[in-house]
Amino acid sequence: MWWPTLLALLVPVVVAQLHPERELDAQWDLWKKTYRKQYNGKADEVTRRLIWEKNLKYINTHNLEHALGAHTFELAMNHLGDMVSATEGETPVKR
């Protein structure tokens, strides 16, 4: 039975993705203060924080690719950083 071993290896990875990265705490607090963000309870804040982290990673990756010549523009974090795209998760329309 190899699946219990696989499960034991994957559970910590999944759990780690459900918690905000502590090294980003100061940056998160500054971003919230800059844009006067307030949330409806701890669960809402954690959800928004995880979205913000995902967006920050996307921005940083894009800007690194820009520095390597892969893109002609840079991205920056703004007041919408704790939101998801309206089209995220939708399946493309086939025509």
C-alpha positions as CSV (number, residue, x, y, z in Angstrom):
1,M,0.0,0.0,0.0
2,W,1.8,3.1,-1.2
3,W,-1.1,5.6,-1.0
4,P,-0.8,6.2,2.8
5,T,2.8,7.3,2.2
6,L,1.8,9.6,-0.6
7,L,-1.0,11.0,1.6
8,A,1.4,11.6,4.4
9,L,3.7,13.5,2.1
10,L,1.0,15.6,0.5
11,V,-1.0,16.7,3.5
12,P,1.7,19.0,4.9
13,V,2.0,20.6,1.4
14,V,-1.7,21.3,1.2
15,V,-1.9,22.6,4.8
16,A,1.0,24.9,4.2
17,Q,-0.8,26.5,1.3
18,L,-3.8,27.3,3.5
19,H,-1.7,29.5,5.8
20,P,-0.3,32.9,5.0
21,E,3.5,33.2,4.6
22,R,4.8,34.8,7.8
23,E,7.7,36.5,6.0
24,L,5.1,38.7,4.2
25,D,3.4,39.9,7.4
26,A,5.0,43.4,7.4
27,Q,4.3,43.9,3.7
28,W,0.7,42.7,4.2
29,D,0.2,45.1,7.1
30,L,1.7,48.0,5.1
31,W,-0.5,47.2,2.1
32,K,-3.6,47.1,4.3
33,K,-2.7,50.4,6.0
34,T,-1.9,52.1,2.6
35,Y,-5.3,51.1,1.1
36,R,-7.2,51.3,4.4
37,K,-8.4,47.7,4.2
38,Q,-10.7,46.2,6.9
39,Y,-12.2,42.8,6.8
40,N,-15.2,41.0,8.3
41,G,-13.5,38.8,10.8
42,K,-10.3,36.7,10.8
43,A,-11.6,34.1,8.3
44,D,-12.3,36.9,5.7
45,E,-8.9,38.4,6.3
46,V,-7.1,35.1,5.9
47,T,-8.9,34.5,2.7
48,R,-8.1,37.9,1.3
49,R,-4.5,37.5,2.5
50,L,-4.1,34.3,0.6
51,I,-5.5,35.9,-2.6
52,W,-3.1,38.9,-2.1
53,E,-0.2,36.5,-1.7
54,K,-1.1,34.7,-4.9
55,N,-1.4,38.0,-6.8
56,L,1.9,39.2,-5.3
57,K,3.7,36.1,-6.5
58,Y,2.1,36.5,-10.0
59,I,3.3,40.2,-10.1
60,N,6.8,39.3,-9.0
61,T,7.1,36.4,-11.5
62,H,5.8,38.6,-14.3
63,N,8.3,41.4,-13.4
64,L,11.2,38.9,-13.3
65,E,10.2,37.7,-16.7
66,H,10.0,41.3,-17.9
67,A,13.5,41.9,-16.6
68,L,14.6,38.9,-18.8
69,G,12.9,40.4,-21.8
70,A,9.8,38.2,-21.9
71,H,7.3,41.0,-21.5
72,T,7.2,44.7,-22.6
73,F,5.5,46.0,-19.4
74,E,5.7,45.6,-15.6
75,L,3.0,45.0,-13.1
76,A,2.5,46.5,-9.6
77,M,0.3,45.8,-6.6
78,N,-2.6,48.2,-6.1
79,H,-5.8,48.5,-4.1
80,L,-7.3,45.5,-5.9
81,G,-4.6,43.1,-4.7
82,D,-6.9,41.2,-2.4
83,M,-9.4,40.3,-5.1
84,V,-9.6,37.7,-7.8
85,S,-10.2,38.3,-11.4
86,A,-13.8,38.3,-12.5
87,T,-13.0,35.7,-15.1
88,E,-10.8,33.5,-12.9
89,G,-12.0,29.9,-12.8
90,E,-14.3,30.3,-15.8
91,T,-13.9,27.8,-18.7
92,P,-13.1,29.3,-22.1
93,V,-15.9,29.6,-24.5
94,K,-15.5,27.4,-27.6
95,R,-16.6,28.9,-30.8
